Amino acid sequence: MFRYFRRLAHGVTYTRWLHLCIPVLIFSVWIFISIDTWYVPALVMLPVGLIPAVRLEEGLQAQLLLTPEERGRPDARIAAAASATWAERRRVVLWIQVRLALAAVATLITVWLPVLAIDLLTLSFRRADGNVRPLTTLEPHWWYALLAPLPIVAMLACMPALGDVVTAIARRLLGPSPKERLLALEERTEQLLERNRIARELHDSIGHALTVAVVQAAAARTAKDPDFTDRALAAIEETGRDALDDLERVLRVLREQRTPATQRPTLVEASRLFESARASGAKLDVDVQGPLAKVPAPVSREGYRILQESLTNVLRHSGAVPVRVRMAVADDWLELEVSNPLSTSAGSPGGGSGLRGIRERAALLGGKAKTGPYKSEWVVHASLPLDRIR
């Protein structure tokens, strides 16, 4: 019981009560015209509910006053969209009639229960003035004052209950249709995929830059050659600038400033990855077959990141070793393979987030990726379909 009345301290209890009382304004205006035809506003609202925009207005109002914690969320259980089908229009018509009926109940509770409390208080020292007719036949007595708080308690008890009722009905009649729920689910899925993509790109780009910087710095320190040190510093600077560009782009996405996908690097720009790896000491053997420029942009962008992560793993775990890179475009598939000799002294790339990200990127495009040792080499092989993207 205490937990129930504790809800009177919540603001949503009073916003829901306000939502219940708003339709009373329509009846209040009509009463000045004709009190005998009080039912006319309810009849007038029947065709109004068929207007598509009314569902949007009712949904926004219900979200704001009934479920403020869900306002603006894609998974809100009260839709804020115009009616798209006749079934939705019929539910809006029914909702308006139910809302008018609940408004009448809320008005009676709000008006007559306080009036009853006042009459009981009045009856404690003199005859009631007739606001509540049954009390006019009673004789004044002091103990009626003890009953005066009961109507107020009853009114306060009704407020959360009626608020729950109108909220449940709103979710049933103004709730999203199956199509709207599917669209919300797709939007949520897109948001999760975007977050995962940002996490992967940060891992690939920043991880690649830091790996190159560490390898270059270590090589420059041990070489003790001024010319080599200058080249190493230049490579670190160039890689750092590329990483800063990627970081700035990702931060713009996080600030909800949409960045065109065309600004993300593609396999056509893979030469900068090769130059960075060669500058770090890796001996690259690159074999490109087919027109990379004709690869669909989504596949080319993800292929670039797969290649970047693969080269980063080579530098991080194997150091300056021979690396063979093969890219082939044929039969509506992009085949991407990076292999390097396994070294007993170097750690295995293992199954960290980088390799998992490679497999996830391939799977999102409908392809597949394999990573692991093969004979005496560590091989990353990705097969990405082109026809499904076009």
C-alpha positions as CSV (number, residue, x, y, z in Angstrom):
1,M,0.0,0.0,0.0
2,F,2.8,2.4,0.9
3,R,4.6,1.6,-2.4
4,Y,1.4,2.4,-4.3
5,F,0.9,5.8,-2.7
6,R,4.5,6.5,-3.1
7,R,3.7,6.9,-6.8
8,L,2.1,10.2,-5.9
9,A,5.6,11.6,-5.6
10,H,6.3,10.8,-9.3
11,G,5.8,13.4,-11.9
12,V,4.4,11.0,-14.4
13,T,1.3,10.4,-12.2
14,Y,0.3,14.0,-12.7
15,T,1.2,14.2,-16.4
16,R,-1.1,11.2,-17.0
17,W,-3.9,12.9,-15.0
18,L,-3.4,16.0,-17.1
19,H,-3.7,13.9,-20.2
20,L,-7.0,12.5,-18.8
21,C,-8.4,15.9,-18.2
22,I,-7.5,17.6,-21.5
23,P,-10.5,16.4,-23.4
24,V,-12.8,18.1,-20.8
25,L,-12.0,21.4,-22.5
26,I,-14.0,20.3,-25.5
27,F,-17.1,19.6,-23.4
28,S,-16.6,22.7,-21.4
29,V,-16.8,24.9,-24.5
30,W,-19.8,23.0,-25.8
31,I,-21.7,23.3,-22.5
32,F,-21.9,27.1,-23.1
33,I,-23.7,26.3,-26.4
34,S,-26.1,23.6,-25.4
35,I,-25.9,21.6,-22.1
36,D,-28.7,19.2,-23.2
37,T,-26.7,18.0,-26.2
38,W,-23.5,17.2,-24.3
39,Y,-22.9,14.1,-26.5
40,V,-22.4,16.1,-29.7
41,P,-18.6,16.5,-29.2
42,A,-18.2,12.7,-29.0
43,L,-20.1,12.4,-32.3
44,V,-18.1,15.1,-34.0
45,M,-14.8,13.4,-33.0
46,L,-15.8,10.2,-34.8
47,P,-14.8,11.3,-38.3
48,V,-11.8,13.4,-36.9
49,G,-10.1,10.1,-35.9
50,L,-10.0,9.1,-39.5
51,I,-7.6,11.9,-40.4
52,P,-4.1,10.3,-40.7
53,A,-2.4,13.2,-38.9
54,V,-4.6,12.8,-35.8
55,R,-2.7,9.6,-34.9
56,L,0.5,11.5,-35.1
57,E,-0.8,14.2,-32.8
58,E,-2.3,11.7,-30.3
59,G,0.8,9.6,-30.3
60,L,3.1,12.6,-29.6
61,Q,0.8,13.8,-26.8
62,A,0.6,10.3,-25.3
63,Q,4.4,9.9,-25.4
64,L,4.9,13.2,-23.8
65,L,2.4,12.9,-21.0
66,L,1.8,9.1,-20.5
67,T,5.3,7.6,-21.2
68,P,7.8,10.4,-21.1
69,E,10.6,7.9,-20.5
70,E,10.0,6.4,-24.0
71,R,9.6,9.6,-25.8
72,G,11.7,9.7,-29.0
73,R,12.9,6.1,-28.6
74,P,12.7,3.8,-31.6
75,D,11.3,1.0,-29.5
76,A,8.6,3.2,-27.9
77,R,5.3,1.2,-27.3
78,I,3.2,4.2,-28.4
79,A,3.8,5.2,-32.0
80,A,4.2,8.7,-33.1
81,A,3.3,8.4,-36.8
82,A,0.4,9.2,-39.1
83,S,-2.1,6.5,-39.9
84,A,-1.1,4.5,-42.9
85,T,-3.9,1.9,-43.0
86,W,-7.7,1.9,-42.3
87,A,-7.1,-0.5,-39.3
88,E,-4.9,2.2,-37.7
89,R,-7.6,4.8,-38.4
90,R,-10.2,2.7,-36.8
91,R,-8.0,2.2,-33.7
92,V,-7.6,6.0,-33.5
93,V,-11.4,6.5,-33.6
94,L,-11.8,4.0,-30.8
95,W,-9.0,5.5,-28.8
96,I,-10.6,9.0,-29.0
97,Q,-13.9,7.7,-27.7
98,V,-12.3,5.8,-24.9
99,R,-10.3,8.8,-24.0
100,L,-13.4,11.0,-23.8
101,A,-15.1,8.4,-21.6
102,L,-12.1,8.2,-19.2
103,A,-12.0,12.0,-19.2
104,A,-15.5,12.1,-17.9
105,V,-14.6,9.7,-15.1
106,A,-11.5,11.7,-14.2
107,T,-13.6,14.9,-14.1
108,L,-16.1,13.4,-11.8
109,I,-13.3,12.2,-9.5
110,T,-11.5,15.5,-9.6
111,V,-14.6,17.7,-9.0
112,W,-17.1,15.7,-6.9
113,L,-14.8,14.0,-4.5
114,P,-13.3,17.3,-3.2
115,V,-16.9,18.7,-3.1
116,L,-17.9,15.8,-1.0
117,A,-15.0,16.4,1.4
118,I,-16.0,20.1,1.7
119,D,-19.7,19.2,2.4
120,L,-18.7,16.6,5.0
121,L,-16.5,19.3,6.7
122,T,-19.4,21.7,6.5
123,L,-21.9,19.1,7.9
124,S,-19.7,18.8,11.0
125,F,-20.9,22.2,12.4
126,R,-24.0,23.1,10.2
127,R,-26.3,21.7,7.6
128,A,-24.8,21.0,4.2
129,D,-25.5,23.6,1.5
130,G,-26.7,21.0,-1.1
131,N,-23.7,20.4,-3.2
132,V,-24.0,16.7,-2.5
133,R,-27.8,16.0,-2.3
134,P,-27.9,13.0,0.1
135,L,-26.0,15.0,2.7
136,T,-28.7,17.7,2.9
137,T,-31.0,15.3,4.8
138,L,-28.4,14.7,7.6
139,E,-28.2,16.5,10.9
140,P,-24.9,18.3,11.6
141,H,-22.5,16.5,13.9
142,W,-18.8,17.0,14.7
143,W,-17.7,13.5,13.7
144,Y,-18.4,14.2,10.0
145,A,-15.1,16.1,10.1
146,L,-13.3,12.8,10.6
147,L,-14.8,11.5,7.3
148,A,-13.9,14.6,5.3
149,P,-10.3,13.3,4.4
150,L,-11.7,10.1,3.0
151,P,-12.8,11.5,-0.4
152,I,-9.5,13.2,-0.9
153,V,-7.7,9.9,-0.1
154,A,-10.0,8.1,-2.6
155,M,-9.2,10.7,-5.3
156,L,-5.4,10.3,-4.7
157,A,-5.8,6.6,-4.9
158,C,-7.6,6.8,-8.2
159,M,-5.0,8.9,-9.9
160,P,-2.2,6.3,-10.4
161,A,-4.8,3.6,-11.2
162,L,-6.6,5.6,-13.9
163,G,-3.2,6.7,-15.2
164,D,-2.2,3.0,-15.6
165,V,-5.5,2.3,-17.4
166,V,-5.2,5.1,-19.9
167,T,-1.5,4.2,-20.6
168,A,-2.3,0.5,-21.2
169,I,-5.1,1.4,-23.6
170,A,-2.9,3.9,-25.4
171,R,-0.3,1.3,-25.9
172,R,-2.9,-1.1,-27.3
173,L,-4.7,1.3,-29.6
174,L,-1.8,3.7,-30.5
175,G,0.9,1.1,-30.4
176,P,3.1,0.5,-33.5
177,S,1.8,-1.7,-36.3
178,P,3.8,-4.8,-37.3
179,K,5.4,-2.8,-40.1
180,E,6.4,0.0,-37.7
181,R,7.8,-2.5,-35.3
182,L,9.8,-4.1,-38.1
183,L,11.2,-0.7,-39.2
184,A,12.1,0.1,-35.6
185,L,13.9,-3.2,-35.3
186,E,15.8,-2.5,-38.5
187,E,16.7,0.9,-37.3
188,R,18.0,-0.5,-34.0
189,T,19.9,-3.2,-35.9
190,E,21.5,-0.5,-38.2
191,Q,22.6,1.5,-35.1
192,L,24.2,-1.6,-33.5
193,L,25.9,-2.4,-36.8
194,E,27.2,1.2,-37.0
195,R,28.6,1.0,-33.5
196,N,30.3,-2.2,-34.2
197,R,31.7,-0.8,-37.5
198,I,33.0,2.3,-35.7
199,A,34.6,0.1,-33.1
200,R,36.3,-2.1,-35.7
201,E,37.5,0.9,-37.7
202,L,39.0,2.5,-34.6
203,H,40.7,-0.8,-33.8
204,D,42.0,-1.2,-37.4
205,S,43.1,2.3,-38.0
206,I,44.5,3.4,-34.7
207,G,46.0,-0.1,-34.1
208,H,47.7,0.0,-37.5
209,A,49.1,3.5,-36.8
210,L,50.4,2.6,-33.4
211,T,51.9,-0.7,-34.6
212,V,53.7,1.1,-37.4
213,A,54.9,3.8,-35.1
214,V,56.2,1.3,-32.5
215,V,58.0,-0.8,-35.2
216,Q,59.5,2.2,-36.9
217,A,60.7,3.8,-33.6
218,A,62.3,0.5,-32.5
219,A,64.0,0.0,-35.8
220,A,65.3,3.6,-35.8
221,R,66.7,3.2,-32.3
222,T,68.6,0.0,-33.1
223,A,69.8,1.1,-36.6
224,K,71.6,4.2,-35.4
225,D,71.5,5.5,-39.0
226,P,70.5,9.1,-39.5
227,D,69.0,8.5,-42.9
228,F,67.0,5.5,-41.7
229,T,65.8,7.5,-38.7
230,D,64.6,10.3,-41.0
231,R,62.7,7.8,-43.1
232,A,61.2,6.2,-40.0
233,L,60.0,9.5,-38.6
234,A,58.5,10.4,-42.0
235,A,56.6,7.1,-42.0
236,I,55.4,7.6,-38.5
237,E,54.2,11.1,-39.3
238,E,52.4,10.0,-42.4
239,T,50.7,7.0,-40.6
240,G,49.8,9.3,-37.7
241,R,48.1,11.8,-40.1
242,D,46.1,9.0,-41.7
243,A,45.0,7.8,-38.3
244,L,44.0,11.3,-37.2
245,D,41.9,11.6,-40.3
246,D,40.2,8.3,-39.6
247,L,39.7,9.4,-35.9
248,E,38.2,12.7,-36.9
249,R,35.8,11.0,-39.3
250,V,34.7,8.5,-36.7
251,L,34.2,11.3,-34.1
252,R,32.0,13.2,-36.7
253,V,29.8,10.0,-36.9
254,L,29.6,9.8,-33.1
255,R,28.4,13.4,-33.1
256,E,25.7,12.4,-35.4
257,Q,27.1,14.4,-38.3
258,R,26.6,12.1,-41.2
259,T,29.8,11.6,-43.2
260,P,29.4,10.5,-46.8
261,A,30.6,6.9,-47.2
262,T,32.7,8.0,-50.2
263,Q,35.1,9.6,-47.8
264,R,36.1,6.3,-46.4
265,P,39.2,4.6,-48.0
266,T,38.8,1.9,-50.5
267,L,41.0,-0.8,-52.1
268,V,41.9,1.7,-54.8
269,E,43.9,3.5,-52.1
270,A,45.6,0.4,-50.8
271,S,48.9,1.7,-52.0
272,R,49.3,3.8,-48.9
273,L,48.9,0.7,-46.8
274,F,51.7,-1.0,-48.8
275,E,54.0,2.0,-48.6
276,S,53.4,2.2,-44.8
277,A,54.2,-1.5,-44.4
278,R,57.3,-1.4,-46.6
279,A,58.5,1.6,-44.6
280,S,58.2,-0.5,-41.5
281,G,60.5,-3.1,-43.0
282,A,58.0,-5.6,-44.4
283,K,58.9,-7.1,-47.8
284,L,55.7,-7.0,-49.8
285,D,54.8,-9.0,-52.9
286,V,51.6,-7.6,-54.2
287,D,49.6,-9.3,-56.9
288,V,46.4,-7.6,-58.2
289,Q,44.2,-9.3,-60.7
290,G,41.1,-7.6,-62.1
291,P,39.7,-4.0,-61.9
292,L,39.6,-2.9,-58.3
293,A,38.0,0.3,-59.4
294,K,34.8,-1.6,-60.4
295,V,34.4,-3.3,-57.0
296,P,31.2,-2.0,-55.4
297,A,32.1,0.7,-52.8
298,P,30.8,-1.2,-49.7
299,V,32.9,-4.2,-50.6
300,S,35.9,-2.1,-51.4
301,R,35.7,-0.2,-48.1
302,E,35.4,-3.4,-46.1
303,G,38.2,-5.0,-48.1
304,Y,40.5,-2.1,-47.4
305,R,39.9,-2.6,-43.6
306,I,40.5,-6.3,-43.9
307,L,43.7,-5.7,-45.7
308,Q,44.7,-3.0,-43.1
309,E,44.1,-5.3,-40.2
310,S,45.9,-8.2,-41.8
311,L,49.1,-6.1,-42.4
312,T,48.8,-4.7,-38.9
313,N,48.8,-8.2,-37.5
314,V,51.9,-9.1,-39.6
315,L,53.9,-6.1,-38.3
316,R,52.7,-6.6,-34.7
317,H,53.3,-10.3,-34.4
318,S,56.0,-11.1,-37.0
319,G,57.9,-7.9,-37.6
320,A,59.8,-7.3,-40.8
321,V,59.0,-10.5,-42.8
322,P,58.1,-11.2,-46.4
323,V,54.4,-10.7,-47.0
324,R,52.4,-11.9,-50.0
325,V,49.2,-10.0,-50.8
326,R,46.9,-11.2,-53.5
327,M,43.7,-9.4,-54.6
328,A,41.6,-10.9,-57.4
329,V,38.3,-9.7,-58.9
330,A,36.6,-12.4,-60.9
331,D,33.3,-14.3,-61.2
332,D,31.4,-11.8,-59.1
333,W,33.8,-12.4,-56.1
334,L,36.6,-10.4,-54.5
335,E,39.3,-12.8,-53.2
336,L,41.7,-11.2,-50.7
337,E,44.6,-13.1,-49.2
338,V,47.5,-12.0,-47.0
339,S,50.1,-14.5,-46.0
340,N,53.4,-14.4,-44.2
341,P,55.9,-17.0,-42.8
342,L,55.2,-18.2,-39.3
343,S,58.0,-17.3,-36.9
344,T,58.6,-19.5,-33.8
345,S,59.9,-16.4,-31.9
346,A,56.9,-14.2,-32.7
347,G,53.5,-14.6,-31.0
348,S,50.6,-15.9,-32.9
349,P,47.9,-13.4,-33.9
350,G,45.4,-15.6,-32.0
351,G,41.7,-14.8,-31.9
352,G,41.6,-11.2,-30.8
353,S,39.1,-8.6,-31.8
354,G,41.0,-7.8,-34.9
355,L,40.6,-11.2,-36.5
356,R,37.1,-11.4,-35.2
357,G,36.4,-8.1,-36.9
358,I,37.8,-9.5,-40.2
359,R,35.3,-12.4,-40.0
360,E,32.4,-10.1,-39.1
361,R,33.1,-7.7,-41.9
362,A,33.1,-10.6,-44.4
363,A,29.9,-12.1,-42.9
364,L,28.0,-8.7,-43.1
365,L,28.7,-8.7,-46.8
366,G,27.5,-12.2,-47.2
367,G,31.0,-13.6,-47.6
368,K,33.4,-15.5,-45.5
369,A,36.9,-15.2,-44.1
370,K,39.4,-17.7,-42.7
371,T,42.3,-16.9,-40.5
372,G,44.9,-19.2,-39.2
373,P,48.1,-21.2,-39.9
374,Y,48.4,-23.1,-43.1
375,K,51.5,-25.2,-43.6
376,S,54.3,-22.9,-42.6
377,E,52.4,-19.6,-43.1
378,W,49.8,-17.5,-41.3
379,V,47.1,-16.9,-43.9
380,V,44.1,-14.4,-43.9
381,H,41.8,-15.3,-46.8
382,A,38.5,-13.4,-47.4
383,S,35.9,-14.1,-50.1
384,L,33.5,-11.2,-50.6
385,P,30.5,-11.4,-53.1
386,L,30.0,-8.6,-55.5
387,D,26.7,-9.5,-57.1
388,R,24.7,-9.2,-53.8
389,I,25.9,-5.6,-53.3
390,R,25.2,-4.4,-56.8
